[in-house]
Amino acid sequence: MKICRICNETKPLTEFYTRLNNKDGLDTACKVCHRERVAINKKNSARQTNVQIPRRLIPAWLTPDDWVAIAGYYYTAKHLTQETGEAHVVDHVLPLRGTHVTGLHVPANLQVLTAKENAQKGYKFQS
């Protein structure tokens, strides 16, 4: 028997996932609490729009003004999301992972779209 650190209930050892780096080889949270925690983290991470851009797609020649312009796109998307209640995102006109062409993370390649419009667009370049 083991006590879950989240719900403080005593449960059989079979109700805990394996965690080899812990002294007893088991997770400190029971399976039910673990699943709830994972669901909450997944929901919260889905809201995060701070996506890591690969360094190879950020040119070294960007000026401070370019960085201000890029930040402006993200500010606009966040502001529109708060004002309208509909999620807005910063989209790359030429996709960063396109099949025929690859865009760069530069102001001229950015636009603000609703999340729905962006999902419909996918990784396609729309001329």
MARVOLO-804407 format. One record per atom (N, C-alpha, C): atom name; z, y, x. Coordinates in steps of 0.1 Angstrom, whole numbers. Layout:
<timis>
atom CA&z Z&y Y&x X
...
</timis>
This chain:
<timis>
atom N&z 0&y -12&x 8
atom CA&z 0&y 0&x 0
atom C&z 0&y 12&x 9
atom N&z -7&y 23&x 4
atom CA&z -8&y 35&x 11
atom C&z -8&y 47&x 1
atom N&z -3&y 58&x 6
atom CA&z -2&y 70&x -3
atom C&z -14&y 79&x 0
atom N&z -21&y 83&x -10
atom CA&z -33&y 92&x -9
atom C&z -27&y 106&x -6
atom N&z -33&y 113&x 4
atom CA&z -28&y 127&x 8
atom C&z -32&y 137&x -2
atom N&z -41&y 134&x -11
atom CA&z -46&y 144&x -21
atom C&z -39&y 143&x -34
atom N&z -39&y 131&x -40
atom CA&z -33&y 129&x -53
atom C&z -18&y 124&x -52
atom N&z -14&y 120&x -40
atom CA&z 0&y 115&x -37
atom C&z 3&y 103&x -45
atom N&z -6&y 95&x -49
atom CA&z -4&y 82&x -56
atom C&z -4&y 71&x -46
atom N&z 4&y 61&x -48
atom CA&z 5&y 49&x -39
atom C&z -6&y 40&x -45
atom N&z -15&y 36&x -36
atom CA&z -26&y 27&x -40
atom C&z -28&y 16&x -30
atom N&z -34&y 5&x -34
atom CA&z -37&y -6&x -25
atom C&z -47&y -2&x -14
atom N&z -46&y -9&x -3
atom CA&z -55&y -5&x 9
atom C&z -69&y -6&x 5
atom N&z -73&y -14&x -4
atom CA&z -87&y -16&x -8
atom C&z -92&y -3&x -15
atom N&z -84&y 6&x -19
atom CA&z -88&y 18&x -25
atom C&z -90&y 30&x -15
atom N&z -91&y 26&x -2
atom CA&z -93&y 36&x 8
atom C&z -105&y 32&x 16
atom N&z -114&y 42&x 20
atom CA&z -125&y 39&x 28
atom C&z -120&y 37&x 43
atom N&z -128&y 30&x 50
atom CA&z -125&y 28&x 65
atom C&z -128&y 40&x 72
atom N&z -118&y 44&x 81
atom CA&z -120&y 55&x 90
atom C&z -114&y 50&x 104
atom N&z -123&y 46&x 112
atom CA&z -119&y 39&x 125
atom C&z -111&y 48&x 134
atom N&z -113&y 61&x 134
atom CA&z -105&y 70&x 143
atom C&z -91&y 73&x 138
atom N&z -87&y 68&x 126
atom CA&z -73&y 70&x 122
atom C&z -65&y 58&x 127
atom N&z -52&y 60&x 128
atom CA&z -43&y 50&x 134
atom C&z -44&y 37&x 126
atom N&z -44&y 38&x 113
atom CA&z -44&y 26&x 105
atom C&z -58&y 21&x 101
atom N&z -68&y 28&x 106
atom CA&z -82&y 25&x 103
atom C&z -87&y 28&x 89
atom N&z -79&y 36&x 82
atom CA&z -83&y 39&x 68
atom C&z -83&y 54&x 66
atom N&z -91&y 59&x 57
atom CA&z -91&y 73&x 53
atom C&z -78&y 78&x 48
atom N&z -75&y 90&x 49
atom CA&z -62&y 95&x 43
atom C&z -62&y 98&x 28
atom N&z -75&y 99&x 23
atom CA&z -77&y 101&x 8
atom C&z -82&y 89&x 2
atom N&z -78&y 86&x -10
atom CA&z -83&y 74&x -17
atom C&z -97&y 76&x -21
atom N&z -104&y 65&x -25
atom CA&z -118&y 66&x -27
atom C&z -121&y 75&x -39
atom N&z -113&y 76&x -49
atom CA&z -115&y 85&x -60
atom C&z -115&y 99&x -56
atom N&z -104&y 103&x -48
atom CA&z -103&y 117&x -43
atom C&z -114&y 120&x -33
atom N&z -118&y 110&x -25
atom CA&z -128&y 112&x -15
atom C&z -141&y 116&x -22
atom N&z -145&y 108&x -33
atom CA&z -157&y 111&x -40
atom C&z -157&y 124&x -47
atom N&z -145&y 128&x -52
atom CA&z -144&y 142&x -59
atom C&z -146&y 152&x -48
atom N&z -140&y 150&x -36
atom CA&z -142&y 160&x -26
atom C&z -156&y 161&x -21
atom N&z -163&y 150&x -20
atom CA&z -177&y 150&x -16
atom C&z -186&y 157&x -26
atom N&z -183&y 155&x -39
atom CA&z -190&y 161&x -50
atom C&z -188&y 177&x -49
atom N&z -176&y 181&x -47
atom CA&z -173&y 195&x -46
atom C&z -181&y 201&x -34
atom N&z -180&y 195&x -23
atom CA&z -187&y 200&x -11
atom C&z -202&y 200&x -13
atom N&z -207&y 190&x -19
atom CA&z -222&y 190&x -22
atom C&z -226&y 202&x -31
atom N&z -218&y 204&x -41
atom CA&z -220&y 215&x -50
atom C&z -219&y 228&x -43
atom N&z -209&y 230&x -35
atom CA&z -208&y 243&x -27
atom C&z -219&y 245&x -17
atom N&z -223&y 234&x -10
atom CA&z -233&y 236&x 0
atom C&z -247&y 238&x -7
atom N&z -249&y 234&x -19
atom CA&z -261&y 237&x -26
atom C&z -263&y 252&x -29
atom N&z -252&y 259&x -30
atom CA&z -252&y 273&x -32
atom C&z -255&y 281&x -20
atom N&z -252&y 275&x -8
atom CA&z -254&y 283&x 4
atom C&z -269&y 285&x 7
atom N&z -272&y 297&x 10
atom CA&z -286&y 300&x 13
atom C&z -289&y 302&x 27
atom N&z -278&y 301&x 35
atom CA&z -280&y 304&x 50
atom C&z -285&y 291&x 56
atom N&z -298&y 290&x 56
atom CA&z -305&y 279&x 62
atom C&z -307&y 281&x 77
atom N&z -305&y 271&x 85
atom CA&z -307&y 273&x 99
atom C&z -322&y 273&x 102
atom N&z -328&y 283&x 108
atom CA&z -342&y 284&x 112
atom C&z -343&y 279&x 126
atom N&z -352&y 269&x 129
atom CA&z -354&y 265&x 143
atom C&z -357&y 276&x 152
atom N&z -351&y 276&x 164
atom CA&z -353&y 287&x 173
atom C&z -368&y 289&x 177
atom N&z -375&y 278&x 178
atom CA&z -389&y 279&x 182
atom C&z -398&y 287&x 172
atom N&z -392&y 289&x 160
atom CA&z -400&y 296&x 149
atom C&z -395&y 311&x 149
atom N&z -386&y 315&x 157
atom CA&z -382&y 329&x 158
atom C&z -387&y 335&x 171
atom N&z -397&y 343&x 170
atom CA&z -404&y 348&x 183
atom C&z -394&y 357&x 191
atom N&z -395&y 357&x 204
atom CA&z -387&y 365&x 213
atom C&z -391&y 380&x 212
atom N&z -403&y 383&x 207
atom CA&z -407&y 397&x 206
atom C&z -402&y 404&x 194
atom N&z -393&y 399&x 186
atom CA&z -388&y 406&x 175
atom C&z -380&y 418&x 179
atom N&z -382&y 429&x 173
atom CA&z -375&y 442&x 177
atom C&z -362&y 443&x 168
atom N&z -353&y 452&x 172
atom CA&z -341&y 454&x 163
atom C&z -345&y 458&x 149
atom N&z -356&y 466&x 148
atom CA&z -361&y 470&x 134
atom C&z -365&y 457&x 126
atom N&z -371&y 448&x 133
atom CA&z -376&y 435&x 127
atom C&z -363&y 428&x 121
atom N&z -353&y 427&x 129
atom CA&z -341&y 420&x 125
atom C&z -335&y 427&x 113
atom N&z -335&y 441&x 113
atom CA&z -330&y 448&x 101
atom C&z -338&y 445&x 89
atom N&z -351&y 444&x 90
atom CA&z -360&y 441&x 79
atom C&z -358&y 427&x 74
atom N&z -356&y 418&x 83
atom CA&z -352&y 404&x 79
atom C&z -339&y 403&x 71
atom N&z -329&y 410&x 76
atom CA&z -316&y 411&x 69
atom C&z -318&y 417&x 55
atom N&z -327&y 427&x 54
atom CA&z -330&y 434&x 42
atom C&z -335&y 424&x 31
atom N&z -343&y 415&x 35
atom CA&z -348&y 405&x 26
atom C&z -337&y 396&x 20
atom N&z -328&y 392&x 29
atom CA&z -317&y 384&x 25
atom C&z -307&y 391&x 16
atom N&z -305&y 404&x 19
atom CA&z -296&y 413&x 11
atom C&z -303&y 415&x -3
atom N&z -316&y 417&x -3
atom CA&z -322&y 419&x -16
atom C&z -321&y 406&x -25
atom N&z -323&y 395&x -19
atom CA&z -322&y 382&x -26
atom C&z -308&y 380&x -32
atom N&z -298&y 383&x -23
atom CA&z -284&y 382&x -28
atom C&z -281&y 392&x -39
atom N&z -286&y 404&x -37
atom CA&z -283&y 414&x -47
atom C&z -290&y 411&x -61
atom N&z -302&y 406&x -60
atom CA&z -309&y 403&x -72
atom C&z -303&y 391&x -79
atom N&z -297&y 381&x -72
atom CA&z -290&y 370&x -77
atom C&z -278&y 375&x -85
atom N&z -270&y 384&x -79
atom CA&z -258&y 389&x -85
atom C&z -262&y 398&x -97
atom N&z -272&y 406&x -97
atom CA&z -276&y 415&x -108
atom C&z -282&y 407&x -120
atom N&z -290&y 398&x -117
atom CA&z -297&y 391&x -128
atom C&z -291&y 378&x -132
atom N&z -283&y 372&x -124
atom CA&z -277&y 359&x -127
atom C&z -286&y 348&x -124
atom N&z -298&y 351&x -120
atom CA&z -308&y 340&x -117
atom C&z -309&y 340&x -101
atom N&z -308&y 327&x -96
atom CA&z -309&y 326&x -81
atom C&z -322&y 331&x -75
atom N&z -321&y 339&x -65
atom CA&z -332&y 344&x -58
atom C&z -331&y 339&x -43
atom N&z -342&y 336&x -37
atom CA&z -342&y 332&x -23
atom C&z -352&y 339&x -15
atom N&z -350&y 338&x -2
atom CA&z -360&y 343&x 7
atom C&z -370&y 332&x 11
atom N&z -383&y 334&x 8
atom CA&z -393&y 324&x 10
atom C&z -402&y 328&x 22
atom N&z -407&y 319&x 29
atom CA&z -417&y 321&x 39
atom C&z -431&y 320&x 33
atom N&z -439&y 330&x 34
atom CA&z -453&y 330&x 28
atom C&z -461&y 318&x 34
atom N&z -461&y 318&x 47
atom CA&z -467&y 306&x 55
atom C&z -455&y 297&x 58
atom N&z -455&y 285&x 53
atom CA&z -443&y 276&x 54
atom C&z -440&y 274&x 69
atom N&z -427&y 273&x 72
atom CA&z -422&y 270&x 85
atom C&z -426&y 255&x 89
atom N&z -427&y 247&x 79
atom CA&z -431&y 233&x 82
atom C&z -443&y 229&x 74
atom N&z -453&y 237&x 75
atom CA&z -466&y 235&x 68
atom C&z -474&y 223&x 75
atom N&z -483&y 217&x 67
atom CA&z -491&y 206&x 72
atom C&z -503&y 211&x 80
atom N&z -509&y 222&x 76
atom CA&z -521&y 227&x 82
atom C&z -518&y 240&x 91
atom N&z -508&y 247&x 87
atom CA&z -505&y 260&x 94
atom C&z -490&y 261&x 94
atom N&z -484&y 267&x 104
atom CA&z -470&y 269&x 105
atom C&z -467&y 284&x 107
atom N&z -459&y 289&x 98
atom CA&z -455&y 304&x 99
atom C&z -443&y 306&x 108
atom N&z -441&y 319&x 111
atom CA&z -429&y 323&x 119
atom C&z -419&y 330&x 110
atom N&z -407&y 330&x 115
atom CA&z -396&y 337&x 108
atom C&z -397&y 352&x 113
atom N&z -406&y 359&x 106
atom CA&z -408&y 374&x 109
atom C&z -409&y 381&x 96
atom N&z -407&y 394&x 95
atom CA&z -407&y 401&x 83
atom C&z -420&y 400&x 75
atom N&z -431&y 400&x 82
atom CA&z -444&y 400&x 75
atom C&z -446&y 386&x 68
atom N&z -438&y 376&x 71
atom CA&z -440&y 363&x 66
atom C&z -429&y 360&x 55
atom N&z -421&y 370&x 51
atom CA&z -411&y 368&x 41
atom C&z -413&y 374&x 28
atom N&z -408&y 368&x 17
atom CA&z -409&y 374&x 4
atom C&z -397&y 369&x -4
atom N&z -392&y 377&x -14
atom CA&z -381&y 373&x -22
atom C&z -387&y 367&x -35
atom N&z -383&y 355&x -38
atom CA&z -387&y 348&x -51
atom C&z -375&y 343&x -58
atom N&z -377&y 340&x -71
atom CA&z -366&y 332&x -78
atom C&z -366&y 318&x -72
atom N&z -355&y 312&x -73
atom CA&z -354&y 298&x -68
atom C&z -363&y 289&x -75
atom N&z -365&y 291&x -88
atom CA&z -375&y 283&x -96
atom C&z -389&y 285&x -91
atom N&z -393&y 297&x -88
atom CA&z -407&y 300&x -83
atom C&z -409&y 293&x -69
atom N&z -398&y 294&x -61
atom CA&z -399&y 288&x -48
atom C&z -400&y 273&x -48
atom N&z -393&y 267&x -58
atom CA&z -393&y 252&x -59
atom C&z -407&y 248&x -64
atom N&z -413&y 256&x -73
atom CA&z -426&y 253&x -78
atom C&z -437&y 254&x -67
atom N&z -435&y 264&x -58
atom CA&z -444&y 266&x -47
atom C&z -444&y 255&x -37
atom N&z -432&y 250&x -34
atom CA&z -430&y 239&x -24
atom C&z -434&y 244&x -11
atom N&z -439&y 235&x -2
atom CA&z -443&y 239&x 12
atom C&z -458&y 242&x 12
atom N&z -463&y 249&x 3
atom CA&z -477&y 252&x 2
atom C&z -479&y 267&x 5
atom N&z -490&y 270&x 11
atom CA&z -494&y 284&x 13
atom C&z -503&y 288&x 1
atom N&z -499&y 298&x -6
atom CA&z -507&y 303&x -17
atom C&z -514&y 316&x -14
atom N&z -527&y 315&x -13
atom CA&z -534&y 327&x -9
atom C&z -537&y 336&x -20
</timis>
